[in-house]
Amino acid sequence: MPDMGTKKKLTKVGGSDAADNGSRSFTPTAESKAKATRNRVIAAVAWLVAIGAEVAAIVMLQRPPISMTWLIVLIAVDLAFAVAGSLLWKAANRLDPASEKEPVRFFVQNQLGLIIAIIAFLPLVVLVFTNKNMDGKQKGIVGGIAAVALVIAGISGIDFNPPSIEQYAEQTARVESLTGGNHVYWTKSGKSYHLYSDCSYINTDRTTEIFEGSVAQARELKNITDLCDRCAGRAEKEKGVDSPAGESEPADSE
């Protein structure tokens, strides 16, 4: 059955899709590369500020009397800029992903936020707990805050589902094989992209707006990586292809 359309607000995502290089390989557009570069430069600056705040805190630890207030302020600044940098860096990776064929670069590029978090907090945590100019109570308060900040920055820096050129190419090829084009739909809070705007999963009472664009744009903007099973099954049925044995639909694929 053809796509009957949706009565929901339908918003086309601006910008261009991945460059067509005549192959199954994914190549980001010049626009995406430019955005990724800008994000990475800003992320690098943010991380430098974070590390600068850490250095300032370390210097303060060596010069008594130690101001607890200023130490906590510097830790807060360190955390804010470390997290901001990580979020920008991960956004850049979705625009211009690394290749899984280069495992070292792939790991470093996608987990650099975690590496920076360790650099920006671990030395400070160690120096606080080993500092001879602070009493036990001060060490407990400042060290505890710094340790919590390390955990928050570390979690923010980890990419649990890192993008790759191969992933983008595979996902795009899958959609193209089912529909003949690179065109999908998704919602603001959805976890899957869809092949049909009238899919029942995205035409519920809680849905107010549906976005349409390419597979890469769904990943870049919302980090959505899963194709709706119901849409895939529908497309395969229309093409006369049997769905894989045992495939089941999720309870909520929006």
C-alpha positions in Angstrom: 0.0 0.0 0.0 1.4 3.4 -0.9 2.2 6.1 1.7 -1.1 7.8 2.3 0.6 10.7 4.1 0.0 12.1 7.6 -2.3 14.7 9.1 0.5 15.7 11.5 2.6 18.8 11.0 5.4 17.7 8.5 8.7 19.6 8.6 11.4 19.1 6.0 14.9 19.3 7.4 17.0 21.8 5.6 20.6 21.3 4.4 22.0 18.9 1.9 22.4 15.1 2.1 25.6 13.1 1.9 27.6 13.6 -1.3 26.9 11.1 -4.0 30.3 9.7 -5.0 28.8 6.9 -7.0 29.5 4.2 -4.4 28.1 2.7 -1.3 30.5 4.6 0.8 29.3 7.5 2.9 30.8 10.9 2.2 29.7 13.9 4.2 28.8 17.1 2.3 31.0 20.2 2.4 28.4 21.8 4.6 28.5 19.0 7.1 32.3 19.0 7.2 32.3 22.7 7.8 29.8 22.4 10.7 31.8 19.5 12.1 35.1 21.5 11.9 33.4 24.5 13.6 32.1 22.3 16.4 35.5 20.6 16.9 37.3 24.0 17.1 34.8 25.3 19.7 35.0 22.0 21.6 38.8 22.2 21.7 38.6 25.8 23.0 36.1 24.6 25.7 38.4 21.8 26.7 41.3 24.1 27.0 39.3 26.4 29.3 38.4 23.3 31.4 42.0 22.2 31.7 43.0 25.8 32.5 40.5 25.8 35.4 42.0 22.6 36.6 45.5 24.0 36.4 44.4 27.1 38.4 42.9 24.8 41.0 46.1 22.8 41.3 48.1 26.0 41.7 45.8 27.1 44.4 46.3 23.8 46.2 50.0 24.6 46.5 49.5 28.1 48.0 47.9 28.1 51.4 45.6 29.4 52.8 43.4 27.5 50.4 40.0 29.0 49.5 37.4 26.3 49.5 34.9 28.6 47.6 37.3 29.3 44.8 38.3 25.6 44.5 34.6 24.7 44.1 34.0 27.5 41.6 37.0 26.3 39.5 35.8 22.7 39.6 32.3 23.9 38.4 33.9 25.9 35.6 36.0 22.8 34.7 32.9 20.6 34.6 30.8 23.0 32.5 33.4 23.5 29.8 34.4 19.8 29.7 30.7 18.7 29.2 30.1 21.5 26.7 33.1 20.4 24.7 32.1 16.8 24.8 28.6 17.5 23.5 30.0 19.6 20.6 32.6 17.0 19.8 30.0 14.2 19.6 27.7 16.4 17.4 30.7 16.9 15.1 31.3 13.1 14.9 27.7 12.6 13.8 28.3 15.1 11.0 31.7 13.7 10.0 32.2 10.2 11.4 35.4 8.2 11.5 35.9 4.8 9.8 35.9 1.5 11.6 38.7 0.4 9.4 41.0 2.6 11.4 40.3 1.2 14.9 42.7 3.5 16.9 41.5 6.7 15.2 37.9 5.5 15.5 38.2 4.9 19.3 40.1 8.2 20.0 37.8 10.3 17.9 34.6 8.9 19.4 35.8 8.7 23.0 38.0 11.8 23.1 35.5 13.4 25.5 36.2 10.7 28.1 39.9 11.1 27.6 39.7 14.8 28.2 37.5 14.3 31.2 40.2 12.1 32.8 42.9 14.7 32.0 40.7 17.5 33.3 39.8 16.0 36.7 41.8 12.9 37.7 45.1 14.8 38.5 43.1 17.3 40.6 41.3 14.5 42.5 44.6 12.8 43.3 46.2 16.1 44.4 43.3 17.0 46.6 43.4 13.8 48.6 47.2 13.9 48.9 47.4 17.6 49.8 49.1 18.4 53.0 47.7 21.9 53.2 44.1 20.6 53.7 42.5 18.9 56.7 40.4 15.8 56.4 37.1 17.7 56.2 38.3 19.9 53.4 39.7 16.9 51.4 36.4 15.1 51.8 34.3 18.0 50.5 36.5 19.2 47.7 37.7 15.8 46.7 34.2 14.4 46.7 33.0 17.3 44.5 35.9 16.8 42.1 35.3 13.0 42.0 31.6 13.5 41.2 32.5 16.1 38.5 35.0 13.5 37.0 32.2 10.9 36.8 29.7 13.4 35.2 32.3 14.6 32.7 33.3 11.1 31.9 29.8 9.9 31.2 29.1 13.0 29.1 32.2 12.3 27.1 31.5 8.6 26.4 29.8 7.9 23.1 27.9 4.6 23.8 26.8 4.4 20.2 29.6 5.9 18.1 28.8 6.7 14.5 31.0 5.4 11.6 31.2 5.8 7.9 30.3 2.1 7.5 27.2 2.5 9.7 25.9 5.4 7.7 26.6 3.6 4.4 24.9 0.4 5.6 21.8 2.2 7.0 21.4 4.3 3.8 21.8 1.3 1.6 19.1 -0.5 3.6 16.6 2.3 3.1 17.5 2.7 -0.6 17.0 -1.1 -1.1 13.5 -0.9 0.4 12.3 2.4 -1.1 14.6 3.3 -4.0 15.6 6.5 -2.3 17.2 8.0 0.8 14.2 9.5 2.5 13.0 8.9 6.1 10.7 10.3 8.8 11.2 10.7 12.5 9.8 12.6 15.6 11.4 14.9 18.1 11.5 12.2 20.9 11.5 9.1 18.7 14.1 6.4 18.7 13.6 5.1 15.2 13.3 6.5 11.7 10.5 5.5 9.4 9.9 4.9 5.7 6.3 6.1 5.7 4.9 9.3 7.1 1.6 7.6 7.8 3.3 4.9 10.0 1.0 4.3 13.0 3.9 4.5 15.4 4.4 8.2 14.6 0.8 9.1 14.1 -0.3 8.9 17.7 -2.0 11.5 19.9 1.3 12.5 21.5 2.9 13.2 18.1 2.6 16.9 17.1 5.3 17.1 14.4 7.0 14.7 12.0 10.4 15.5 10.4 11.5 14.3 7.1 15.0 14.1 5.6 17.8 11.6 4.9 19.1 8.8 7.0 22.3 10.8 7.8 20.2 13.8 8.9 18.2 11.7 11.3 21.5 10.5 12.8 23.1 14.0 12.8 20.2 15.8 14.3 18.7 13.3 16.7 21.2 10.4 16.8 18.5 8.0 15.6 20.0 4.8 14.2 17.2 2.3 14.1 14.8 1.6 11.2 11.2 1.0 12.3 10.5 -2.7 12.0 6.9 -2.0 11.0 8.0 0.2 8.1 10.6 -2.3 7.0 8.1 -5.1 7.0 5.6 -3.0 5.1 8.2 -2.1 2.5 9.3 -5.7 2.1 5.7 -6.8 1.7 5.2 -4.2 -1.0 8.3 -5.4 -2.8 7.2 -9.0 -2.4 10.1 -9.8 -0.1 9.6 -12.0 3.1 10.6 -10.4 6.4 13.5 -12.2 8.2 12.2 -15.1 10.3 11.4 -14.3 13.9 11.5 -10.5 13.4 9.1 -8.8 15.8 7.8 -5.3 16.0 8.8 -3.2 19.1 6.1 -2.1 21.5 6.9 1.5 20.8 8.9 2.4 17.7 8.3 6.1 17.6 
